């Protein structure tokens, strides 16, 4: 397994900025995230406050960011990080069922599109999962619920449907395309995950309770504090200093995950700082 200098998590403007600067400084790195780049930018009708690009549409800016990556020969590893562990002198990362190693980490994955419901975090690893590929086999022939916030993850929903006996499905977007005989769309959103030490069911907003064995929350972005235990947060945002350094040695964060203002220019600037801070950290440890 190749151990790279930096693992950059997120293909929005902050992550792309960090990757560009890591490339310029001749560091080896992984850039994890969707090849479609930032869904938030893509949906922006008109961006007026990005210097040098007046009245640019979100799709135009995303296309420009993609061109920049291509021209610099920066590839994207289209895998969702599901766990990060601090080892002695490096970080061990799980992405679906693959393993990666990096000397330092830069979080640039934005903010969670959907906030956790009561019981979700408490029962994580005890019937609640964020990774279909990792944990799907545990629910073969069982009843589960799946919450999906992005149509690009519908393949994972269908994968779970092939394993489970019954799937209760909630989509956080319009016109989902999931169809399977054992998949039932929920008539009301999930309000809570139920269980004492182990997931036993869900409660819907209309008060209905459904017994089941597991709940999968398939999210485009998962909180860094969930991925890396012990990462310090404040008001749900990663706490950083002026160098974009977190409380974990060799771990940096930038962009929306560090808090307001949620602006593209701010994300790009913080990505630049995070990359330079990571380079300085690597030099200190050489």
C-alpha positions as a Markdown table, in Angstrom:
| # | Residue | x | y | z |
|---|---|---|---|---|
| 1 | Unk | 0.0 | 0.0 | 0.0 |
| 2 | Unk | 1.5 | 3.3 | -1.1 |
| 3 | Unk | 1.6 | 5.9 | 1.7 |
| 4 | Unk | 1.1 | 9.4 | 0.2 |
| 5 | Unk | 2.0 | 12.8 | 1.8 |
| 6 | Unk | -1.6 | 14.1 | 2.0 |
| 7 | Unk | -5.1 | 12.8 | 1.8 |
| 8 | Unk | -7.5 | 15.6 | 0.7 |
| 9 | Unk | -11.2 | 14.8 | 1.4 |
| 10 | Unk | -13.6 | 16.8 | -0.8 |
| 11 | Unk | -13.8 | 17.9 | -4.4 |
| 12 | Unk | -15.4 | 21.3 | -3.8 |
| 13 | Unk | -13.5 | 24.6 | -4.1 |
| 14 | Unk | -11.6 | 24.1 | -0.8 |
| 15 | Unk | -10.4 | 20.6 | -1.7 |
| 16 | Unk | -9.5 | 21.6 | -5.3 |
| 17 | Unk | -7.5 | 24.6 | -4.0 |
| 18 | Unk | -5.6 | 22.3 | -1.6 |
| 19 | Unk | -4.9 | 19.8 | -4.3 |
| 20 | Unk | -3.6 | 22.4 | -6.8 |
| 21 | Unk | -1.2 | 23.8 | -4.2 |
| 22 | Unk | -0.1 | 20.3 | -3.1 |
| 23 | Unk | 0.7 | 19.5 | -6.8 |
| 24 | Unk | 2.6 | 22.8 | -7.2 |
| 25 | Unk | 4.7 | 21.9 | -4.1 |
| 26 | Unk | 5.3 | 18.4 | -5.6 |
| 27 | Unk | 3.6 | 16.4 | -2.8 |
| 28 | Unk | 2.0 | 13.1 | -3.4 |
| 29 | Unk | -1.7 | 13.0 | -2.5 |
| 30 | Unk | -5.1 | 11.5 | -2.9 |
| 31 | Unk | -8.1 | 13.7 | -3.8 |
| 32 | Unk | -11.2 | 11.9 | -2.5 |
| 33 | Unk | -14.7 | 12.9 | -3.7 |
| 34 | Unk | -17.2 | 12.8 | -6.4 |
| 35 | Unk | -16.1 | 13.5 | -10.0 |
| 36 | Unk | -19.0 | 15.8 | -10.4 |
| 37 | Unk | -17.3 | 18.2 | -8.0 |
| 38 | Unk | -19.4 | 20.5 | -5.9 |
| 39 | Unk | -23.2 | 19.9 | -6.1 |
| 40 | Unk | -23.7 | 23.2 | -4.2 |
| 41 | Unk | -21.8 | 25.2 | -6.8 |
| 42 | Unk | -23.5 | 23.4 | -9.7 |
| 43 | Unk | -26.9 | 24.4 | -8.4 |
| 44 | Unk | -25.9 | 28.1 | -8.1 |
| 45 | Unk | -27.8 | 30.1 | -10.7 |
| 46 | Unk | -25.4 | 33.1 | -10.7 |
| 47 | Unk | -22.2 | 33.8 | -8.7 |
| 48 | Unk | -21.4 | 37.5 | -8.5 |
| 49 | Unk | -18.7 | 37.7 | -5.8 |
| 50 | Unk | -15.9 | 35.4 | -7.1 |
| 51 | Unk | -13.0 | 37.7 | -8.1 |
| 52 | Unk | -12.1 | 37.6 | -11.8 |
| 53 | Unk | -15.2 | 35.7 | -12.8 |
| 54 | Unk | -18.1 | 38.1 | -12.7 |
| 55 | Unk | -21.6 | 36.8 | -13.2 |
| 56 | Unk | -20.5 | 33.2 | -13.6 |
| 57 | Unk | -23.0 | 30.4 | -13.4 |
| 58 | Unk | -22.4 | 27.4 | -11.1 |
| 59 | Unk | -22.0 | 25.0 | -14.0 |
| 60 | Unk | -19.5 | 27.3 | -15.6 |
| 61 | Unk | -17.4 | 27.6 | -12.5 |
| 62 | Unk | -17.5 | 23.8 | -11.9 |
| 63 | Unk | -16.4 | 23.3 | -15.5 |
| 64 | Unk | -13.5 | 25.8 | -15.0 |
| 65 | Unk | -12.4 | 24.0 | -11.8 |
| 66 | Unk | -12.5 | 20.7 | -13.7 |
| 67 | Unk | -10.4 | 22.1 | -16.5 |
| 68 | Unk | -7.8 | 23.3 | -14.0 |
| 69 | Unk | -7.6 | 19.8 | -12.4 |
| 70 | Unk | -7.2 | 18.2 | -15.8 |
| 71 | Unk | -4.6 | 20.6 | -17.1 |
| 72 | Unk | -2.5 | 19.9 | -13.9 |
| 73 | Unk | -2.9 | 16.2 | -14.2 |
| 74 | Unk | -4.8 | 15.9 | -10.9 |
| 75 | Unk | -7.0 | 12.8 | -10.7 |
| 76 | Unk | -9.9 | 12.2 | -8.4 |
| 77 | Unk | -10.4 | 9.0 | -6.3 |
| 78 | Unk | -14.1 | 8.6 | -6.4 |
| 79 | Unk | -14.5 | 6.9 | -3.1 |
| 80 | Unk | -16.4 | 8.0 | 0.0 |
| 81 | Unk | -14.3 | 8.0 | 3.2 |
| 82 | Unk | -16.0 | 6.0 | 5.9 |
| 83 | Unk | -13.4 | 6.1 | 8.6 |
| 84 | Unk | -10.1 | 7.7 | 9.5 |
| 85 | Unk | -7.7 | 6.5 | 12.2 |
| 86 | Unk | -4.6 | 8.3 | 13.6 |
| 87 | Unk | -1.7 | 5.9 | 13.7 |
| 88 | Unk | 1.9 | 6.5 | 14.8 |
| 89 | Unk | 3.2 | 8.9 | 12.2 |
| 90 | Unk | 0.4 | 8.6 | 9.6 |
| 91 | Unk | -3.3 | 8.3 | 9.0 |
| 92 | Unk | -5.2 | 5.2 | 8.0 |
| 93 | Unk | -8.3 | 5.8 | 5.9 |
| 94 | Unk | -11.1 | 3.5 | 4.9 |
| 95 | Unk | -13.0 | 4.2 | 1.7 |
| 96 | Unk | -15.7 | 1.7 | 1.1 |
| 97 | Unk | -13.8 | -1.5 | 1.4 |
| 98 | Unk | -10.4 | -0.2 | 0.4 |
| 99 | Unk | -7.6 | 1.1 | 2.6 |
| 100 | Unk | -5.3 | 4.1 | 2.2 |
| 101 | Unk | -2.5 | 5.7 | 4.1 |
| 102 | Unk | -1.3 | 9.3 | 4.2 |
| 103 | Unk | 1.1 | 11.3 | 6.4 |
| 104 | Unk | -1.5 | 14.0 | 6.9 |
| 105 | Unk | -5.1 | 14.8 | 6.2 |
| 106 | Unk | -7.0 | 17.8 | 4.9 |
| 107 | Unk | -10.8 | 17.8 | 5.5 |
| 108 | Unk | -12.6 | 19.8 | 2.8 |
| 109 | Unk | -15.8 | 17.9 | 2.5 |
| 110 | Unk | -18.2 | 20.8 | 3.2 |
| 111 | Unk | -21.1 | 20.3 | 5.6 |
| 112 | Unk | -23.7 | 17.5 | 6.0 |
| 113 | Unk | -26.6 | 18.1 | 3.7 |
| 114 | Unk | -28.9 | 16.4 | 6.2 |
| 115 | Unk | -28.6 | 16.8 | 10.0 |
| 116 | Unk | -28.5 | 13.7 | 12.1 |
| 117 | Unk | -31.7 | 12.6 | 13.7 |
| 118 | Unk | -32.0 | 11.6 | 17.3 |
| 119 | Unk | -30.4 | 8.2 | 17.9 |
| 120 | Unk | -28.4 | 8.3 | 14.6 |
| 121 | Unk | -25.0 | 9.1 | 16.2 |
| 122 | Unk | -25.7 | 7.2 | 19.4 |
| 123 | Unk | -26.3 | 4.0 | 17.5 |
| 124 | Unk | -23.6 | 4.4 | 14.9 |
| 125 | Unk | -21.9 | 1.0 | 14.5 |
| 126 | Unk | -24.8 | -0.6 | 16.4 |
| 127 | Unk | -27.3 | -0.9 | 13.6 |
| 128 | Unk | -26.7 | 2.5 | 12.1 |
| 129 | Unk | -24.2 | 2.8 | 9.2 |
| 130 | Unk | -23.0 | 5.3 | 6.6 |
| 131 | Unk | -21.5 | 2.7 | 4.3 |
| 132 | Unk | -23.6 | 0.2 | 2.2 |
| 133 | Unk | -20.5 | -1.6 | 0.8 |
| 134 | Unk | -18.9 | -2.0 | 4.3 |
| 135 | Unk | -21.9 | -3.1 | 6.3 |
| 136 | Unk | -24.6 | -4.3 | 3.8 |
| 137 | Unk | -23.7 | -8.0 | 4.2 |
| 138 | Unk | -24.6 | -7.8 | 7.9 |
| 139 | Unk | -28.3 | -7.3 | 7.0 |
| 140 | Unk | -28.8 | -10.1 | 4.5 |
| 141 | Unk | -32.4 | -11.3 | 4.7 |
| 142 | Unk | -33.3 | -8.6 | 7.3 |
| 143 | Unk | -35.5 | -5.5 | 7.4 |
| 144 | Unk | -33.7 | -2.2 | 7.1 |
| 145 | Unk | -34.3 | 1.5 | 6.3 |
| 146 | Unk | -32.2 | 3.6 | 3.9 |
| 147 | Unk | -32.0 | 7.4 | 3.8 |
| 148 | Unk | -30.3 | 8.8 | 0.7 |
| 149 | Unk | -29.5 | 12.5 | 0.1 |
| 150 | Unk | -28.1 | 12.2 | -3.4 |
| 151 | Unk | -29.3 | 10.5 | -6.6 |
| 152 | Unk | -25.7 | 9.4 | -7.3 |
| 153 | Unk | -25.9 | 7.0 | -4.5 |
| 154 | Unk | -29.0 | 5.1 | -5.7 |
| 155 | Unk | -26.9 | 2.2 | -6.9 |
| 156 | Unk | -26.0 | 1.7 | -3.2 |
| 157 | Unk | -29.7 | 1.6 | -2.3 |
| 158 | Unk | -30.3 | -1.1 | -4.9 |
| 159 | Unk | -27.3 | -3.0 | -3.6 |
| 160 | Unk | -28.8 | -3.0 | -0.2 |
| 161 | Unk | -32.2 | -4.1 | -1.6 |
| 162 | Unk | -30.5 | -7.1 | -3.2 |
| 163 | Unk | -29.3 | -8.2 | 0.3 |
| 164 | Unk | -32.2 | -7.2 | 2.6 |
| 165 | Unk | -35.6 | -8.9 | 2.8 |
| 166 | Unk | -37.3 | -5.5 | 3.1 |
| 167 | Unk | -36.1 | -1.9 | 2.6 |
| 168 | Unk | -38.0 | 1.2 | 3.8 |
| 169 | Unk | -36.6 | 4.1 | 1.6 |
| 170 | Unk | -36.5 | 7.8 | 2.2 |
| 171 | Unk | -35.1 | 10.1 | -0.5 |
| 172 | Unk | -34.0 | 13.7 | 0.4 |
| 173 | Unk | -34.4 | 14.8 | -3.2 |
| 174 | Unk | -37.1 | 14.9 | -5.8 |
| 175 | Unk | -38.0 | 12.1 | -8.3 |
| 176 | Unk | -35.9 | 9.2 | -6.9 |
| 177 | Unk | -35.3 | 6.4 | -9.4 |
| 178 | Unk | -35.1 | 3.5 | -7.0 |
| 179 | Unk | -37.5 | 0.7 | -8.0 |
| 180 | Unk | -37.4 | -2.8 | -6.6 |
| 181 | Unk | -40.2 | -5.2 | -5.4 |
| 182 | Unk | -38.9 | -5.2 | -1.8 |
| 183 | Unk | -38.4 | -1.4 | -1.5 |
| 184 | Unk | -41.2 | 0.7 | 0.0 |
| 185 | Unk | -41.1 | 4.5 | 0.0 |
| 186 | Unk | -41.8 | 6.0 | 3.4 |
| 187 | Unk | -44.8 | 8.2 | 3.6 |
| 188 | Unk | -43.2 | 10.4 | 6.3 |
| 189 | Unk | -39.6 | 11.3 | 7.0 |
| 190 | Unk | -37.6 | 9.4 | 9.7 |
| 191 | Unk | -37.7 | 11.5 | 12.9 |
| 192 | Unk | -35.6 | 9.2 | 15.1 |
| 193 | Unk | -33.7 | 5.9 | 15.3 |
| 194 | Unk | -35.0 | 3.7 | 18.2 |
| 195 | Unk | -33.0 | 1.3 | 20.3 |
| 196 | Unk | -31.2 | 0.7 | 23.5 |
| 197 | Unk | -27.6 | -0.2 | 22.7 |
| 198 | Unk | -28.7 | -1.6 | 19.3 |
| 199 | Unk | -31.0 | -0.3 | 16.6 |
| 200 | Unk | -34.5 | -1.8 | 16.9 |
| 201 | Unk | -36.6 | 0.5 | 14.8 |
| 202 | Unk | -37.4 | 4.0 | 13.5 |
| 203 | Unk | -40.0 | 6.6 | 14.4 |
| 204 | Unk | -41.5 | 8.7 | 11.5 |
| 205 | Unk | -42.5 | 12.3 | 11.8 |
| 206 | Unk | -46.2 | 11.2 | 11.7 |
| 207 | Unk | -45.6 | 9.1 | 14.8 |
| 208 | Unk | -45.5 | 5.7 | 13.1 |
| 209 | Unk | -43.0 | 3.3 | 14.6 |
| 210 | Unk | -41.5 | 0.5 | 12.4 |
| 211 | Unk | -39.4 | -2.3 | 13.8 |
| 212 | Unk | -36.2 | -3.2 | 11.9 |
| 213 | Unk | -32.6 | -4.3 | 12.2 |
| 214 | Unk | -30.6 | -1.5 | 10.7 |
| 215 | Unk | -30.6 | 2.0 | 9.2 |
| 216 | Unk | -28.3 | 3.3 | 6.5 |
| 217 | Unk | -27.8 | 7.0 | 6.0 |
| 218 | Unk | -26.2 | 7.4 | 2.6 |
| 219 | Unk | -24.8 | 11.0 | 2.7 |
| 220 | Unk | -22.7 | 12.9 | 0.2 |
| 221 | Unk | -20.9 | 14.4 | 3.2 |
| 222 | Unk | -20.4 | 13.0 | 6.7 |
| 223 | Unk | -19.2 | 15.1 | 9.6 |
| 224 | Unk | -15.4 | 15.0 | 10.0 |
| 225 | Unk | -15.9 | 14.4 | 13.7 |
| 226 | Unk | -17.7 | 11.1 | 12.9 |
| 227 | Unk | -15.0 | 10.0 | 10.6 |
| 228 | Unk | -12.1 | 10.9 | 12.9 |
| 229 | Unk | -12.8 | 10.2 | 16.6 |
| 230 | Unk | -11.6 | 12.9 | 19.0 |
| 231 | Unk | -11.6 | 15.7 | 16.4 |
| 232 | Unk | -12.6 | 18.9 | 18.2 |
| 233 | Unk | -15.6 | 20.7 | 17.0 |
| 234 | Unk | -17.5 | 23.9 | 18.1 |
| 235 | Unk | -21.2 | 24.4 | 17.2 |
| 236 | Unk | -21.0 | 21.5 | 14.8 |
| 237 | Unk | -18.0 | 22.9 | 12.9 |
| 238 | Unk | -14.4 | 21.8 | 12.9 |
| 239 | Unk | -12.3 | 24.0 | 15.2 |
| 240 | Unk | -9.2 | 25.3 | 13.4 |
| 241 | Unk | -6.5 | 27.9 | 14.0 |
| 242 | Unk | -5.1 | 30.4 | 11.6 |
| 243 | Unk | -3.1 | 27.7 | 9.9 |
| 244 | Unk | -6.3 | 25.6 | 9.4 |
| 245 | Unk | -4.8 | 23.1 | 11.9 |
| 246 | Unk | -7.2 | 21.0 | 14.0 |
| 247 | Unk | -6.5 | 19.5 | 17.5 |
| 248 | Unk | -5.2 | 16.4 | 15.8 |
| 249 | Unk | -1.5 | 16.5 | 14.8 |
| 250 | Unk | -1.2 | 16.5 | 11.0 |
| 251 | Unk | -4.9 | 17.1 | 10.4 |
| 252 | Unk | -6.2 | 20.3 | 8.8 |
| 253 | Unk | -9.6 | 21.5 | 7.7 |
| 254 | Unk | -10.9 | 24.1 | 5.3 |
| 255 | Unk | -14.0 | 25.4 | 3.6 |
| 256 | Unk | -17.6 | 25.1 | 4.8 |
| 257 | Unk | -16.8 | 22.5 | 7.4 |
| 258 | Unk | -14.9 | 25.2 | 9.4 |
| 259 | Unk | -18.0 | 27.4 | 9.5 |
| 260 | Unk | -19.4 | 30.6 | 8.1 |
| 261 | Unk | -19.2 | 32.5 | 5.9 |
| 262 | Unk | -20.1 | 29.8 | 3.4 |
| 263 | Unk | -18.5 | 31.5 | 0.4 |
| 264 | Unk | -16.5 | 30.1 | -2.5 |
| 265 | Unk | -13.7 | 32.6 | -2.1 |
| 266 | Unk | -13.3 | 31.8 | 1.6 |
| 267 | Unk | -13.2 | 28.1 | 0.8 |
| 268 | Unk | -10.5 | 28.6 | -1.9 |
| 269 | Unk | -8.4 | 30.7 | 0.4 |
| 270 | Unk | -8.6 | 28.2 | 3.3 |
| 271 | Unk | -7.7 | 25.4 | 1.0 |
| 272 | Unk | -4.6 | 27.3 | 0.0 |
| 273 | Unk | -3.6 | 27.8 | 3.6 |
| 274 | Unk | -4.4 | 24.2 | 4.6 |
| 275 | Unk | -2.1 | 22.9 | 1.8 |
| 276 | Unk | 0.8 | 25.2 | 2.7 |
| 277 | Unk | 0.4 | 24.2 | 6.4 |
| 278 | Unk | 0.4 | 20.6 | 5.5 |
| 279 | Unk | 3.6 | 21.1 | 3.4 |
| 280 | Unk | 5.2 | 22.8 | 6.4 |
| 281 | Unk | 4.1 | 20.0 | 8.7 |
| 282 | Unk | 5.6 | 17.4 | 6.4 |
| 283 | Unk | 8.9 | 19.4 | 6.3 |
| 284 | Unk | 9.0 | 19.5 | 10.1 |
| 285 | Unk | 8.5 | 15.7 | 10.3 |
| 286 | Unk | 11.1 | 14.8 | 7.6 |
